[in-house]
């Protein structure tokens, strides 16, 4: 049962920016690929699911593209919106582990939707 850890490059990004989140799976001090891996992305500010549970190819390290569409403003009246990525190893099993990372998307008022 590997533990899951997520890294993102910055805690605040401009709207419609993209970046790569990286998930690392570890068992003790060693990398350890889970049997299954899944992720989802939500907007916590608007309580909107942006990417529902999606399967990933299991590996010790997995890169996930957080697209510009994911980092769009849901409500243009917000200065910032808080987004969250959740990654699960062995989702639905008794030994499932998860990690969660949040970031803010800054409204640059340059885009619609």
C-alpha positions in Angstrom: 0.0 0.0 0.0 2.0 3.0 -1.2 1.4 6.5 0.2 0.6 9.3 -2.3 2.2 12.7 -2.5 1.4 15.5 -4.9 3.5 18.5 -6.0 2.5 21.5 -8.1 4.8 24.3 -9.4 3.0 27.3 -7.8 0.2 27.9 -5.3 -1.3 30.7 -7.4 -1.8 30.8 -11.2 -3.4 33.1 -13.6 -6.7 32.1 -15.2 -6.4 29.9 -18.3 -2.8 28.9 -17.3 -1.8 25.3 -17.5 0.7 23.3 -15.4 1.7 19.8 -14.5 1.0 18.2 -11.2 3.2 15.3 -10.2 2.2 12.5 -7.9 4.7 10.3 -6.2 3.9 6.9 -4.6 6.1 5.7 -1.8 6.3 2.8 0.5 8.6 3.8 3.3 11.7 5.3 1.7 11.2 3.5 -1.7 9.1 4.3 -4.7 6.2 1.9 -5.1 3.7 1.9 -7.9 0.1 1.4 -6.8 -2.1 -1.3 -8.3 -4.5 1.5 -9.6 -4.3 5.3 -9.6 -7.1 7.9 -10.1 -7.4 11.6 -9.9 -10.1 14.3 -9.9 -10.1 18.1 -9.9 -12.7 20.3 -8.3 -13.4 24.0 -7.9 -13.9 24.5 -4.1 -15.1 28.1 -4.5 -18.1 27.2 -6.8 -18.4 23.5 -5.7 -18.0 22.4 -9.3 -16.5 19.1 -10.5 -14.0 20.1 -13.2 -12.6 16.6 -13.9 -14.4 13.6 -12.5 -12.5 10.5 -11.3 -10.2 9.6 -14.1 -7.9 6.5 -14.2 -4.1 6.9 -14.6 -1.5 4.4 -15.6 0.0 3.2 -12.3 3.7 4.1 -11.8 6.0 5.3 -9.0 5.6 8.9 -10.4 2.8 10.2 -12.5 2.5 13.6 -14.3 -0.9 15.0 -14.7 -1.6 17.9 -17.0 -3.8 20.6 -15.4 -5.2 22.3 -18.5 -6.1 25.9 -19.2 -9.7 24.8 -19.4 -9.5 23.4 -15.8 -8.0 26.8 -14.7 -10.8 28.9 -16.2 -12.9 31.1 -14.0 -16.2 29.5 -13.2 -17.7 32.8 -12.0 -16.1 35.9 -13.5 -17.2 38.0 -10.5 -14.6 36.1 -8.3 -11.1 37.6 -7.8 -9.8 34.1 -7.1 -11.1 30.6 -7.2 -9.7 27.8 -5.2 -9.1 24.5 -7.1 -8.2 21.1 -5.7 -6.7 18.0 -7.2 -7.2 14.7 -5.4 -5.1 11.6 -6.3 -6.0 8.2 -5.0 -3.9 5.0 -5.0 -5.8 1.7 -5.0 -9.1 3.6 -5.0 -12.0 1.7 -3.5 -9.8 -0.9 -1.8 -9.3 -1.2 1.9 -5.7 0.0 1.6 -6.6 3.1 -0.5 -4.5 6.3 0.2 -5.1 9.8 -1.1 -3.4 13.2 -1.2 -5.0 16.5 -1.9 -3.4 19.8 -3.1 -5.1 23.1 -3.6 -4.1 26.2 -5.5 -5.7 29.6 -6.4 -6.6 30.8 -9.9 -6.4 34.6 -10.2 -9.0 36.3 -12.3 -7.1 38.4 -14.9 -10.4 39.7 -16.4 -9.0 38.8 -19.8 -11.2 35.9 -20.6 -14.9 35.0 -20.6 -16.0 31.7 -19.2 
